[in-house]
Amino acid sequence: MIIILLGIFVLGYAAIAFENGIKINKTATALITGVLCWLVYILFTANKIEVNESLLSHLGDISSILFFLLGAMTIVELIDAHDVLK
């Protein structure tokens, strides 16, 4: 399983590094690489409940950061739109 995960990671990293040559967006490559790594991890592990809890924990952390950034960027855009700082 570790070899497969490392292979997926290296291929994904190479795809991100050579974005211009292969014409695939870095974001799409990173998302596909992450999904494939989690998929291999959950398919080849014995304790699927532990992996499920770990995945939910990581997704919770990521979503809380994204919601915070979405709110912060909205405030910054509103301030910029009304020329408050000029």
PDB file with SEQRES, HELIX, SHEET and CRYST1 records, atoms N, CA, C and O in Angstrom:
SEQRES   1 A   86  MET ILE ILE ILE LEU LEU GLY ILE PHE VAL LEU GLY TYR          
SEQRES   2 A   86  ALA ALA ILE ALA PHE GLU ASN GLY ILE LYS ILE ASN LYS          
SEQRES   3 A   86  THR ALA THR ALA LEU ILE THR GLY VAL LEU CYS TRP LEU          
SEQRES   4 A   86  VAL TYR ILE LEU PHE THR ALA ASN LYS ILE GLU VAL ASN          
SEQRES   5 A   86  GLU SER LEU LEU SER HIS LEU GLY ASP ILE SER SER ILE          
SEQRES   6 A   86  LEU PHE PHE LEU LEU GLY ALA MET THR ILE VAL GLU LEU          
SEQRES   7 A   86  ILE ASP ALA HIS ASP VAL LEU LYS                              
HELIX    1 AA1 ILE A    2  ALA A   17  1                                  16    
HELIX    2 AA2 GLU A   19  ILE A   22  1                                   4    
HELIX    3 AA3 LYS A   26  LEU A   43  1                                  18    
HELIX    4 AA4 LYS A   48  ALA A   81  1                                  34    
CRYST1    1.000    1.000    1.000  90.00  90.00  90.00 P 1           1          
ATOM      1  N   MET A   1       0.832  -1.194   0.000  1.00  0.00           N  
ATOM      2  CA  MET A   1       0.000   0.000   0.000  1.00  0.00           C  
ATOM      3  C   MET A   1       0.872   1.252   0.000  1.00  0.00           C  
ATOM      4  O   MET A   1       0.559   2.214  -0.701  1.00  0.00           O  
ATOM      5  N   ILE A   2       1.946   1.260   0.760  1.00  0.00           N  
ATOM      6  CA  ILE A   2       2.805   2.451   0.849  1.00  0.00           C  
ATOM      7  C   ILE A   2       3.436   2.750  -0.501  1.00  0.00           C  
ATOM      8  O   ILE A   2       3.572   3.912  -0.883  1.00  0.00           O  
ATOM      9  N   ILE A   3       3.818   1.710  -1.220  1.00  0.00           N  
ATOM     10  CA  ILE A   3       4.436   1.912  -2.540  1.00  0.00           C  
ATOM     11  C   ILE A   3       3.425   2.531  -3.506  1.00  0.00           C  
ATOM     12  O   ILE A   3       3.763   3.427  -4.280  1.00  0.00           O  
ATOM     13  N   ILE A   4       2.185   2.047  -3.454  1.00  0.00           N  
ATOM     14  CA  ILE A   4       1.145   2.593  -4.332  1.00  0.00           C  
ATOM     15  C   ILE A   4       0.884   4.060  -3.983  1.00  0.00           C  
ATOM     16  O   ILE A   4       0.766   4.902  -4.873  1.00  0.00           O  
ATOM     17  N   LEU A   5       0.795   4.361  -2.680  1.00  0.00           N  
ATOM     18  CA  LEU A   5       0.570   5.748  -2.259  1.00  0.00           C  
ATOM     19  C   LEU A   5       1.712   6.656  -2.702  1.00  0.00           C  
ATOM     20  O   LEU A   5       1.483   7.758  -3.200  1.00  0.00           O  
ATOM     21  N   LEU A   6       2.943   6.184  -2.516  1.00  0.00           N  
ATOM     22  CA  LEU A   6       4.091   6.990  -2.953  1.00  0.00           C  
ATOM     23  C   LEU A   6       4.101   7.184  -4.466  1.00  0.00           C  
ATOM     24  O   LEU A   6       4.448   8.256  -4.961  1.00  0.00           O  
ATOM     25  N   GLY A   7       3.718   6.142  -5.192  1.00  0.00           N  
ATOM     26  CA  GLY A   7       3.645   6.256  -6.653  1.00  0.00           C  
ATOM     27  C   GLY A   7       2.613   7.276  -7.095  1.00  0.00           C  
ATOM     28  O   GLY A   7       2.880   8.091  -7.979  1.00  0.00           O  
ATOM     29  N   ILE A   8       1.430   7.234  -6.482  1.00  0.00           N  
ATOM     30  CA  ILE A   8       0.380   8.212  -6.811  1.00  0.00           C  
ATOM     31  C   ILE A   8       0.854   9.623  -6.467  1.00  0.00           C  
ATOM     32  O   ILE A   8       0.657  10.558  -7.243  1.00  0.00           O  
ATOM     33  N   PHE A   9       1.481   9.770  -5.296  1.00  0.00           N  
ATOM     34  CA  PHE A   9       1.963  11.086  -4.878  1.00  0.00           C  
ATOM     35  C   PHE A   9       3.024  11.622  -5.840  1.00  0.00           C  
ATOM     36  O   PHE A   9       2.972  12.786  -6.238  1.00  0.00           O  
ATOM     37  N   VAL A  10       3.975  10.783  -6.210  1.00  0.00           N  
ATOM     38  CA  VAL A  10       5.048  11.228  -7.110  1.00  0.00           C  
ATOM     39  C   VAL A  10       4.481  11.586  -8.479  1.00  0.00           C  
ATOM     40  O   VAL A  10       4.874  12.594  -9.067  1.00  0.00           O  
ATOM     41  N   LEU A  11       3.561  10.770  -8.992  1.00  0.00           N  
ATOM     42  CA  LEU A  11       2.943  11.096 -10.285  1.00  0.00           C  
ATOM     43  C   LEU A  11       2.146  12.399 -10.207  1.00  0.00           C  
ATOM     44  O   LEU A  11       2.206  13.220 -11.121  1.00  0.00           O  
ATOM     45  N   GLY A  12       1.405  12.586  -9.124  1.00  0.00           N  
ATOM     46  CA  GLY A  12       0.651  13.830  -8.950  1.00  0.00           C  
ATOM     47  C   GLY A  12       1.571  15.035  -8.835  1.00  0.00           C  
ATOM     48  O   GLY A  12       1.305  16.088  -9.415  1.00  0.00           O  
ATOM     49  N   TYR A  13       2.652  14.875  -8.086  1.00  0.00           N  
ATOM     50  CA  TYR A  13       3.620  15.969  -7.916  1.00  0.00           C  
ATOM     51  C   TYR A  13       4.277  16.304  -9.252  1.00  0.00           C  
ATOM     52  O   TYR A  13       4.477  17.474  -9.577  1.00  0.00           O  
ATOM     53  N   ALA A  14       4.606  15.279 -10.015  1.00  0.00           N  
ATOM     54  CA  ALA A  14       5.204  15.511 -11.340  1.00  0.00           C  
ATOM     55  C   ALA A  14       4.208  16.200 -12.270  1.00  0.00           C  
ATOM     56  O   ALA A  14       4.584  17.076 -13.049  1.00  0.00           O  
ATOM     57  N   ALA A  15       2.936  15.802 -12.188  1.00  0.00           N  
ATOM     58  CA  ALA A  15       1.912  16.441 -13.025  1.00  0.00           C  
ATOM     59  C   ALA A  15       1.749  17.909 -12.664  1.00  0.00           C  
ATOM     60  O   ALA A  15       1.527  18.744 -13.541  1.00  0.00           O  
ATOM     61  N   ILE A  16       1.859  18.230 -11.373  1.00  0.00           N  
ATOM     62  CA  ILE A  16       1.786  19.632 -10.962  1.00  0.00           C  
ATOM     63  C   ILE A  16       3.021  20.393 -11.442  1.00  0.00           C  
ATOM     64  O   ILE A  16       2.908  21.537 -11.882  1.00  0.00           O  
ATOM     65  N   ALA A  17       4.190  19.773 -11.364  1.00  0.00           N  
ATOM     66  CA  ALA A  17       5.430  20.435 -11.782  1.00  0.00           C  
ATOM     67  C   ALA A  17       5.448  20.695 -13.288  1.00  0.00           C  
ATOM     68  O   ALA A  17       5.981  21.709 -13.739  1.00  0.00           O  
ATOM     69  N   PHE A  18       4.874  19.789 -14.054  1.00  0.00           N  
ATOM     70  CA  PHE A  18       4.881  19.930 -15.515  1.00  0.00           C  
ATOM     71  C   PHE A  18       3.516  20.359 -16.045  1.00  0.00           C  
ATOM     72  O   PHE A  18       3.072  19.885 -17.091  1.00  0.00           O  
ATOM     73  N   GLU A  19       2.860  21.252 -15.324  1.00  0.00           N  
ATOM     74  CA  GLU A  19       1.508  21.706 -15.684  1.00  0.00           C  
ATOM     75  C   GLU A  19       1.457  22.287 -17.091  1.00  0.00           C  
ATOM     76  O   GLU A  19       0.539  21.982 -17.852  1.00  0.00           O  
ATOM     77  N   ASN A  20       2.413  23.103 -17.438  1.00  0.00           N  
ATOM     78  CA  ASN A  20       2.383  23.752 -18.750  1.00  0.00           C  
ATOM     79  C   ASN A  20       2.532  22.750 -19.883  1.00  0.00           C  
ATOM     80  O   ASN A  20       1.914  22.912 -20.935  1.00  0.00           O  
ATOM     81  N   GLY A  21       3.336  21.728 -19.687  1.00  0.00           N  
ATOM     82  CA  GLY A  21       3.560  20.734 -20.736  1.00  0.00           C  
ATOM     83  C   GLY A  21       2.384  19.814 -20.959  1.00  0.00           C  
ATOM     84  O   GLY A  21       2.092  19.453 -22.099  1.00  0.00           O  
ATOM     85  N   ILE A  22       1.695  19.422 -19.887  1.00  0.00           N  
ATOM     86  CA  ILE A  22       0.596  18.471 -20.039  1.00  0.00           C  
ATOM     87  C   ILE A  22      -0.776  19.148 -20.093  1.00  0.00           C  
ATOM     88  O   ILE A  22      -1.785  18.488 -20.342  1.00  0.00           O  
ATOM     89  N   LYS A  23      -0.813  20.451 -19.862  1.00  0.00           N  
ATOM     90  CA  LYS A  23      -2.042  21.256 -19.982  1.00  0.00           C  
ATOM     91  C   LYS A  23      -3.165  20.795 -19.048  1.00  0.00           C  
ATOM     92  O   LYS A  23      -4.331  20.765 -19.440  1.00  0.00           O  
ATOM     93  N   ILE A  24      -2.806  20.436 -17.812  1.00  0.00           N  
ATOM     94  CA  ILE A  24      -3.805  20.094 -16.795  1.00  0.00           C  
ATOM     95  C   ILE A  24      -3.608  21.053 -15.620  1.00  0.00           C  
ATOM     96  O   ILE A  24      -2.483  21.282 -15.176  1.00  0.00           O  
ATOM     97  N   ASN A  25      -4.694  21.598 -15.132  1.00  0.00           N  
ATOM     98  CA  ASN A  25      -4.666  22.571 -14.043  1.00  0.00           C  
ATOM     99  C   ASN A  25      -4.070  21.955 -12.775  1.00  0.00           C  
ATOM    100  O   ASN A  25      -4.309  20.787 -12.471  1.00  0.00           O  
ATOM    101  N   LYS A  26      -3.293  22.754 -12.041  1.00  0.00           N  
ATOM    102  CA  LYS A  26      -2.674  22.279 -10.800  1.00  0.00           C  
ATOM    103  C   LYS A  26      -3.727  21.884  -9.768  1.00  0.00           C  
ATOM    104  O   LYS A  26      -3.557  20.897  -9.051  1.00  0.00           O  
ATOM    105  N   THR A  27      -4.793  22.639  -9.693  1.00  0.00           N  
ATOM    106  CA  THR A  27      -5.835  22.349  -8.715  1.00  0.00           C  
ATOM    107  C   THR A  27      -6.498  21.013  -8.997  1.00  0.00           C  
ATOM    108  O   THR A  27      -6.717  20.217  -8.083  1.00  0.00           O  
ATOM    109  N   ALA A  28      -6.814  20.768 -10.242  1.00  0.00           N  
ATOM    110  CA  ALA A  28      -7.442  19.498 -10.613  1.00  0.00           C  
ATOM    111  C   ALA A  28      -6.508  18.332 -10.326  1.00  0.00           C  
ATOM    112  O   ALA A  28      -6.939  17.298  -9.816  1.00  0.00           O  
ATOM    113  N   THR A  29      -5.244  18.494 -10.649  1.00  0.00           N  
ATOM    114  CA  THR A  29      -4.270  17.441 -10.388  1.00  0.00           C  
ATOM    115  C   THR A  29      -4.131  17.173  -8.900  1.00  0.00           C  
ATOM    116  O   THR A  29      -4.075  16.016  -8.483  1.00  0.00           O  
ATOM    117  N   ALA A  30      -4.074  18.224  -8.096  1.00  0.00           N  
ATOM    118  CA  ALA A  30      -3.938  18.052  -6.647  1.00  0.00           C  
ATOM    119  C   ALA A  30      -5.172  17.374  -6.061  1.00  0.00           C  
ATOM    120  O   ALA A  30      -5.045  16.500  -5.203  1.00  0.00           O  
ATOM    121  N   LEU A  31      -6.365  17.764  -6.510  1.00  0.00           N  
ATOM    122  CA  LEU A  31      -7.595  17.136  -6.010  1.00  0.00           C  
ATOM    123  C   LEU A  31      -7.669  15.659  -6.386  1.00  0.00           C  
ATOM    124  O   LEU A  31      -8.024  14.822  -5.556  1.00  0.00           O  
ATOM    125  N   ILE A  32      -7.338  15.343  -7.619  1.00  0.00           N  
ATOM    126  CA  ILE A  32      -7.369  13.951  -8.061  1.00  0.00           C  
ATOM    127  C   ILE A  32      -6.331  13.125  -7.306  1.00  0.00           C  
ATOM    128  O   ILE A  32      -6.603  11.992  -6.911  1.00  0.00           O  
ATOM    129  N   THR A  33      -5.144  13.692  -7.107  1.00  0.00           N  
ATOM    130  CA  THR A  33      -4.102  12.990  -6.361  1.00  0.00           C  
ATOM    131  C   THR A  33      -4.556  12.718  -4.927  1.00  0.00           C  
ATOM    132  O   THR A  33      -4.377  11.610  -4.422  1.00  0.00           O  
ATOM    133  N   GLY A  34      -5.132  13.703  -4.278  1.00  0.00           N  
ATOM    134  CA  GLY A  34      -5.612  13.524  -2.910  1.00  0.00           C  
ATOM    135  C   GLY A  34      -6.708  12.476  -2.810  1.00  0.00           C  
ATOM    136  O   GLY A  34      -6.694  11.640  -1.907  1.00  0.00           O  
ATOM    137  N   VAL A  35      -7.656  12.521  -3.735  1.00  0.00           N  
ATOM    138  CA  VAL A  35      -8.757  11.555  -3.725  1.00  0.00           C  
ATOM    139  C   VAL A  35      -8.226  10.144  -3.959  1.00  0.00           C  
ATOM    140  O   VAL A  35      -8.651   9.200  -3.292  1.00  0.00           O  
ATOM    141  N   LEU A  36      -7.302   9.998  -4.901  1.00  0.00           N  
ATOM    142  CA  LEU A  36      -6.747   8.671  -5.168  1.00  0.00           C  
ATOM    143  C   LEU A  36      -5.953   8.138  -3.980  1.00  0.00           C  
ATOM    144  O   LEU A  36      -6.021   6.948  -3.671  1.00  0.00           O  
ATOM    145  N   CYS A  37      -5.205   9.008  -3.316  1.00  0.00           N  
ATOM    146  CA  CYS A  37      -4.451   8.573  -2.130  1.00  0.00           C  
ATOM    147  C   CYS A  37      -5.390   8.113  -1.020  1.00  0.00           C  
ATOM    148  O   CYS A  37      -5.158   7.070  -0.410  1.00  0.00           O  
ATOM    149  N   TRP A  38      -6.445   8.876  -0.751  1.00  0.00           N  
ATOM    150  CA  TRP A  38      -7.407   8.470   0.287  1.00  0.00           C  
ATOM    151  C   TRP A  38      -8.124   7.184  -0.124  1.00  0.00           C  
ATOM    152  O   TRP A  38      -8.389   6.328   0.719  1.00  0.00           O  
ATOM    153  N   LEU A  39      -8.439   7.044  -1.406  1.00  0.00           N  
ATOM    154  CA  LEU A  39      -9.121   5.846  -1.888  1.00  0.00           C  
ATOM    155  C   LEU A  39      -8.250   4.607  -1.700  1.00  0.00           C  
ATOM    156  O   LEU A  39      -8.728   3.583  -1.212  1.00  0.00           O  
ATOM    157  N   VAL A  40      -6.991   4.691  -2.079  1.00  0.00           N  
ATOM    158  CA  VAL A  40      -6.079   3.557  -1.888  1.00  0.00           C  
ATOM    159  C   VAL A  40      -5.914   3.263  -0.411  1.00  0.00           C  
ATOM    160  O   VAL A  40      -5.894   2.102  -0.004  1.00  0.00           O  
ATOM    161  N   TYR A  41      -5.798   4.302   0.389  1.00  0.00           N  
ATOM    162  CA  TYR A  41      -5.619   4.126   1.833  1.00  0.00           C  
ATOM    163  C   TYR A  41      -6.806   3.400   2.459  1.00  0.00           C  
ATOM    164  O   TYR A  41      -6.617   2.501   3.279  1.00  0.00           O  
ATOM    165  N   ILE A  42      -8.015   3.776   2.086  1.00  0.00           N  
ATOM    166  CA  ILE A  42      -9.193   3.150   2.691  1.00  0.00           C  
ATOM    167  C   ILE A  42      -9.444   1.750   2.128  1.00  0.00           C  
ATOM    168  O   ILE A  42      -9.992   0.899   2.828  1.00  0.00           O  
ATOM    169  N   LEU A  43      -9.052   1.499   0.878  1.00  0.00           N  
ATOM    170  CA  LEU A  43      -9.270   0.178   0.301  1.00  0.00           C  
ATOM    171  C   LEU A  43      -8.310  -0.867   0.845  1.00  0.00           C  
ATOM    172  O   LEU A  43      -8.683  -2.031   0.986  1.00  0.00           O  
ATOM    173  N   PHE A  44      -7.081  -0.471   1.153  1.00  0.00           N  
ATOM    174  CA  PHE A  44      -6.061  -1.434   1.565  1.00  0.00           C  
ATOM    175  C   PHE A  44      -5.809  -1.487   3.066  1.00  0.00           C  
ATOM    176  O   PHE A  44      -4.879  -2.163   3.505  1.00  0.00           O  
ATOM    177  N   THR A  45      -6.605  -0.798   3.853  1.00  0.00           N  
ATOM    178  CA  THR A  45      -6.407  -0.839   5.298  1.00  0.00           C  
ATOM    179  C   THR A  45      -7.404  -1.802   5.943  1.00  0.00           C  
ATOM    180  O   THR A  45      -8.475  -2.073   5.401  1.00  0.00           O  
ATOM    181  N   ALA A  46      -7.026  -2.299   7.094  1.00  0.00           N  
ATOM    182  CA  ALA A  46      -7.905  -3.249   7.795  1.00  0.00           C  
ATOM    183  C   ALA A  46      -8.965  -2.528   8.624  1.00  0.00           C  
ATOM    184  O   ALA A  46     -10.097  -3.000   8.732  1.00  0.00           O  
ATOM    185  N   ASN A  47      -8.598  -1.377   9.214  1.00  0.00           N  
ATOM    186  CA  ASN A  47      -9.509  -0.659  10.098  1.00  0.00           C  
ATOM    187  C   ASN A  47     -10.151   0.514   9.337  1.00  0.00           C  
ATOM    188  O   ASN A  47      -9.638   1.633   9.365  1.00  0.00           O  
ATOM    189  N   LYS A  48     -11.248   0.254   8.676  1.00  0.00           N  
ATOM    190  CA  LYS A  48     -11.903   1.272   7.842  1.00  0.00           C  
ATOM    191  C   LYS A  48     -12.567   2.363   8.676  1.00  0.00           C  
ATOM    192  O   LYS A  48     -12.688   3.499   8.219  1.00  0.00           O  
ATOM    193  N   ILE A  49     -12.997   2.036   9.887  1.00  0.00           N  
ATOM    194  CA  ILE A  49     -13.636   3.036  10.761  1.00  0.00           C  
ATOM    195  C   ILE A  49     -12.625   4.114  11.143  1.00  0.00           C  
ATOM    196  O   ILE A  49     -12.941   5.303  11.128  1.00  0.00           O  
ATOM    197  N   GLU A  50     -11.407   3.691  11.484  1.00  0.00           N  
ATOM    198  CA  GLU A  50     -10.367   4.659  11.856  1.00  0.00           C  
ATOM    199  C   GLU A  50     -10.016   5.582  10.692  1.00  0.00           C  
ATOM    200  O   GLU A  50      -9.801   6.779  10.884  1.00  0.00           O  
ATOM    201  N   VAL A  51      -9.957   5.021   9.484  1.00  0.00           N  
ATOM    202  CA  VAL A  51      -9.664   5.838   8.302  1.00  0.00           C  
ATOM    203  C   VAL A  51     -10.803   6.808   8.034  1.00  0.00           C  
ATOM    204  O   VAL A  51     -10.566   7.961   7.673  1.00  0.00           O  
ATOM    205  N   ASN A  52     -12.040   6.350   8.208  1.00  0.00           N  
ATOM    206  CA  ASN A  52     -13.199   7.218   8.015  1.00  0.00           C  
ATOM    207  C   ASN A  52     -13.170   8.388   8.985  1.00  0.00           C  
ATOM    208  O   ASN A  52     -13.427   9.524   8.587  1.00  0.00           O  
ATOM    209  N   GLU A  53     -12.862   8.130  10.253  1.00  0.00           N  
ATOM    210  CA  GLU A  53     -12.782   9.206  11.244  1.00  0.00           C  
ATOM    211  C   GLU A  53     -11.646  10.174  10.925  1.00  0.00           C  
ATOM    212  O   GLU A  53     -11.786  11.385  11.096  1.00  0.00           O  
ATOM    213  N   SER A  54     -10.535   9.637  10.466  1.00  0.00           N  
ATOM    214  CA  SER A  54      -9.404  10.488  10.093  1.00  0.00           C  
ATOM    215  C   SER A  54      -9.756  11.382   8.907  1.00  0.00           C  
ATOM    216  O   SER A  54      -9.434  12.570   8.902  1.00  0.00           O  
ATOM    217  N   LEU A  55     -10.414  10.810   7.909  1.00  0.00           N  
ATOM    218  CA  LEU A  55     -10.830  11.584   6.737  1.00  0.00           C  
ATOM    219  C   LEU A  55     -11.809  12.682   7.135  1.00  0.00           C  
ATOM    220  O   LEU A  55     -11.688  13.819   6.679  1.00  0.00           O  
ATOM    221  N   LEU A  56     -12.772  12.347   7.977  1.00  0.00           N  
ATOM    222  CA  LEU A  56     -13.737  13.362   8.426  1.00  0.00           C  
ATOM    223  C   LEU A  56     -13.056  14.468   9.223  1.00  0.00           C  
ATOM    224  O   LEU A  56     -13.436  15.635   9.121  1.00  0.00           O  
ATOM    225  N   SER A  57     -12.062  14.110  10.006  1.00  0.00           N  
ATOM    226  CA  SER A  57     -11.318  15.114  10.768  1.00  0.00           C  
ATOM    227  C   SER A  57     -10.577  16.065   9.834  1.00  0.00           C  
ATOM    228  O   SER A  57     -10.618  17.282  10.016  1.00  0.00           O  
ATOM    229  N   HIS A  58      -9.901  15.504   8.834  1.00  0.00           N  
ATOM    230  CA  HIS A  58      -9.163  16.340   7.880  1.00  0.00           C  
ATOM    231  C   HIS A  58     -10.111  17.229   7.070  1.00  0.00           C  
ATOM    232  O   HIS A  58      -9.834  18.410   6.861  1.00  0.00           O  
ATOM    233  N   LEU A  59     -11.219  16.663   6.621  1.00  0.00           N  
ATOM    234  CA  LEU A  59     -12.182  17.460   5.856  1.00  0.00           C  
ATOM    235  C   LEU A  59     -12.791  18.567   6.712  1.00  0.00           C  
ATOM    236  O   LEU A  59     -13.067  19.656   6.209  1.00  0.00           O  
ATOM    237  N   GLY A  60     -13.003  18.299   7.999  1.00  0.00           N  
ATOM    238  CA  GLY A  60     -13.521  19.319   8.903  1.00  0.00           C  
ATOM    239  C   GLY A  60     -12.542  20.462   9.073  1.00  0.00           C  
ATOM    240  O   GLY A  60     -12.936  21.629   9.069  1.00  0.00           O  
ATOM    241  N   ASP A  61     -11.256  20.129   9.225  1.00  0.00           N  
ATOM    242  CA  ASP A  61     -10.232  21.172   9.352  1.00  0.00           C  
ATOM    243  C   ASP A  61     -10.151  22.027   8.093  1.00  0.00           C  
ATOM    244  O   ASP A  61     -10.083  23.254   8.165  1.00  0.00           O  
ATOM    245  N   ILE A  62     -10.159  21.371   6.948  1.00  0.00           N  
ATOM    246  CA  ILE A  62     -10.055  22.096   5.677  1.00  0.00           C  
ATOM    247  C   ILE A  62     -11.279  22.977   5.464  1.00  0.00           C  
ATOM    248  O   ILE A  62     -11.147  24.128   5.048  1.00  0.00           O  
ATOM    249  N   SER A  63     -12.473  22.448   5.745  1.00  0.00           N  
ATOM    250  CA  SER A  63     -13.679  23.240   5.507  1.00  0.00           C  
ATOM    251  C   SER A  63     -13.758  24.433   6.459  1.00  0.00           C  
ATOM    252  O   SER A  63     -14.244  25.494   6.066  1.00  0.00           O  
ATOM    253  N   SER A  64     -13.293  24.286   7.699  1.00  0.00           N  
ATOM    254  CA  SER A  64     -13.325  25.430   8.609  1.00  0.00           C  
ATOM    255  C   SER A  64     -12.388  26.535   8.129  1.00  0.00           C  
ATOM    256  O   SER A  64     -12.716  27.716   8.244  1.00  0.00           O  
ATOM    257  N   ILE A  65     -11.239  26.169   7.599  1.00  0.00           N  
ATOM    258  CA  ILE A  65     -10.315  27.168   7.043  1.00  0.00           C  
ATOM    259  C   ILE A  65     -10.937  27.846   5.829  1.00  0.00           C  
ATOM    260  O   ILE A  65     -10.844  29.065   5.684  1.00  0.00           O  
ATOM    261  N   LEU A  66     -11.569  27.070   4.958  1.00  0.00           N  
ATOM    262  CA  LEU A  66     -12.170  27.648   3.755  1.00  0.00           C  
ATOM    263  C   LEU A  66     -13.328  28.582   4.090  1.00  0.00           C  
ATOM    264  O   LEU A  66     -13.466  29.635   3.468  1.00  0.00           O  
ATOM    265  N   PHE A  67     -14.161  28.217   5.063  1.00  0.00           N  
ATOM    266  CA  PHE A  67     -15.256  29.098   5.455  1.00  0.00           C  
ATOM    267  C   PHE A  67     -14.733  30.397   6.065  1.00  0.00           C  
ATOM    268  O   PHE A  67     -15.288  31.467   5.814  1.00  0.00           O  
ATOM    269  N   PHE A  68     -13.671  30.309   6.865  1.00  0.00           N  
ATOM    270  CA  PHE A  68     -13.067  31.512   7.421  1.00  0.00           C  
ATOM    271  C   PHE A  68     -12.534  32.406   6.307  1.00  0.00           C  
ATOM    272  O   PHE A  68     -12.778  33.612   6.311  1.00  0.00           O  
ATOM    273  N   LEU A  69     -11.806  31.821   5.351  1.00  0.00           N  
ATOM    274  CA  LEU A  69     -11.246  32.615   4.255  1.00  0.00           C  
ATOM    275  C   LEU A  69     -12.336  33.222   3.380  1.00  0.00           C  
ATOM    276  O   LEU A  69     -12.195  34.347   2.902  1.00  0.00           O  
ATOM    277  N   LEU A  70     -13.414  32.489   3.171  1.00  0.00           N  
ATOM    278  CA  LEU A  70     -14.527  33.024   2.381  1.00  0.00           C  
ATOM    279  C   LEU A  70     -15.127  34.254   3.049  1.00  0.00           C  
ATOM    280  O   LEU A  70     -15.399  35.250   2.379  1.00  0.00           O  
ATOM    281  N   GLY A  71     -15.336  34.197   4.365  1.00  0.00           N  
ATOM    282  CA  GLY A  71     -15.855  35.355   5.092  1.00  0.00           C  
ATOM    283  C   GLY A  71     -14.871  36.511   5.101  1.00  0.00           C  
ATOM    284  O   GLY A  71     -15.269  37.661   4.911  1.00  0.00           O  
ATOM    285  N   ALA A  72     -13.581  36.225   5.321  1.00  0.00           N  
ATOM    286  CA  ALA A  72     -12.576  37.286   5.354  1.00  0.00           C  
ATOM    287  C   ALA A  72     -12.442  37.958   3.989  1.00  0.00           C  
ATOM    288  O   ALA A  72     -12.327  39.181   3.908  1.00  0.00           O  
ATOM    289  N   MET A  73     -12.457  37.168   2.924  1.00  0.00           N  
ATOM    290  CA  MET A  73     -12.347  37.752   1.588  1.00  0.00           C  
ATOM    291  C   MET A  73     -13.577  38.578   1.240  1.00  0.00           C  
ATOM    292  O   MET A  73     -13.464  39.579   0.533  1.00  0.00           O  
ATOM    293  N   THR A  74     -14.752  38.176   1.725  1.00  0.00           N  
ATOM    294  CA  THR A  74     -15.970  38.956   1.495  1.00  0.00           C  
ATOM    295  C   THR A  74     -15.867  40.315   2.163  1.00  0.00           C  
ATOM    296  O   THR A  74     -16.229  41.328   1.566  1.00  0.00           O  
ATOM    297  N   ILE A  75     -15.377  40.349   3.394  1.00  0.00           N  
ATOM    298  CA  ILE A  75     -15.210  41.624   4.104  1.00  0.00           C  
ATOM    299  C   ILE A  75     -14.208  42.515   3.387  1.00  0.00           C  
ATOM    300  O   ILE A  75     -14.446  43.713   3.232  1.00  0.00           O  
ATOM    301  N   VAL A  76     -13.101  41.951   2.952  1.00  0.00           N  
ATOM    302  CA  VAL A  76     -12.084  42.741   2.245  1.00  0.00           C  
ATOM    303  C   VAL A  76     -12.649  43.298   0.943  1.00  0.00           C  
ATOM    304  O   VAL A  76     -12.401  44.457   0.610  1.00  0.00           O  
ATOM    305  N   GLU A  77     -13.398  42.495   0.210  1.00  0.00           N  
ATOM    306  CA  GLU A  77     -13.983  42.973  -1.043  1.00  0.00           C  
ATOM    307  C   GLU A  77     -15.024  44.069  -0.804  1.00  0.00           C  
ATOM    308  O   GLU A  77     -15.110  45.013  -1.590  1.00  0.00           O  
ATOM    309  N   LEU A  78     -15.811  43.959   0.264  1.00  0.00           N  
ATOM    310  CA  LEU A  78     -16.781  45.005   0.588  1.00  0.00           C  
ATOM    311  C   LEU A  78     -16.080  46.315   0.948  1.00  0.00           C  
ATOM    312  O   LEU A  78     -16.504  47.391   0.525  1.00  0.00           O  
ATOM    313  N   ILE A  79     -15.006  46.216   1.728  1.00  0.00           N  
ATOM    314  CA  ILE A  79     -14.245  47.416   2.088  1.00  0.00           C  
ATOM    315  C   ILE A  79     -13.640  48.041   0.841  1.00  0.00           C  
ATOM    316  O   ILE A  79     -13.645  49.263   0.693  1.00  0.00           O  
ATOM    317  N   ASP A  80     -13.120  47.212  -0.054  1.00  0.00           N  
ATOM    318  CA  ASP A  80     -12.522  47.723  -1.285  1.00  0.00           C  
ATOM    319  C   ASP A  80     -13.576  48.325  -2.209  1.00  0.00           C  
ATOM    320  O   ASP A  80     -13.324  49.342  -2.855  1.00  0.00           O  
ATOM    321  N   ALA A  81     -14.735  47.716  -2.276  1.00  0.00           N  
ATOM    322  CA  ALA A  81     -15.794  48.218  -3.163  1.00  0.00           C  
ATOM    323  C   ALA A  81     -16.323  49.566  -2.729  1.00  0.00           C  
ATOM    324  O   ALA A  81     -16.765  50.352  -3.566  1.00  0.00           O  
ATOM    325  N   HIS A  82     -16.288  49.853  -1.426  1.00  0.00           N  
ATOM    326  CA  HIS A  82     -16.791  51.126  -0.921  1.00  0.00           C  
ATOM    327  C   HIS A  82     -15.683  52.141  -0.666  1.00  0.00           C  
ATOM    328  O   HIS A  82     -15.922  53.174  -0.041  1.00  0.00           O  
ATOM    329  N   ASP A  83     -14.478  51.859  -1.141  1.00  0.00           N  
ATOM    330  CA  ASP A  83     -13.323  52.764  -1.032  1.00  0.00           C  
ATOM    331  C   ASP A  83     -13.102  53.268   0.394  1.00  0.00           C  
ATOM    332  O   ASP A  83     -12.887  54.462   0.600  1.00  0.00           O  
ATOM    333  N   VAL A  84     -13.151  52.388   1.360  1.00  0.00           N  
ATOM    334  CA  VAL A  84     -12.989  52.761   2.755  1.00  0.00           C  
ATOM    335  C   VAL A  84     -11.533  53.101   3.067  1.00  0.00           C  
ATOM    336  O   VAL A  84     -11.277  54.007   3.861  1.00  0.00           O  
ATOM    337  N   LEU A  85     -10.590  52.411   2.473  1.00  0.00           N  
ATOM    338  CA  LEU A  85      -9.185  52.591   2.789  1.00  0.00           C  
ATOM    339  C   LEU A  85      -8.464  53.599   1.901  1.00  0.00           C  
ATOM    340  O   LEU A  85      -7.244  53.733   2.004  1.00  0.00           O  
ATOM    341  N   LYS A  86      -9.170  54.302   1.045  1.00  0.00           N  
ATOM    342  CA  LYS A  86      -8.511  55.270   0.145  1.00  0.00           C  
ATOM    343  C   LYS A  86      -8.588  56.665   0.657  1.00  0.00           C  
ATOM    344  O   LYS A  86      -8.082  57.587   0.017  1.00  0.00           O  
TER     345      LYS A  86                                                      
END                                                                             
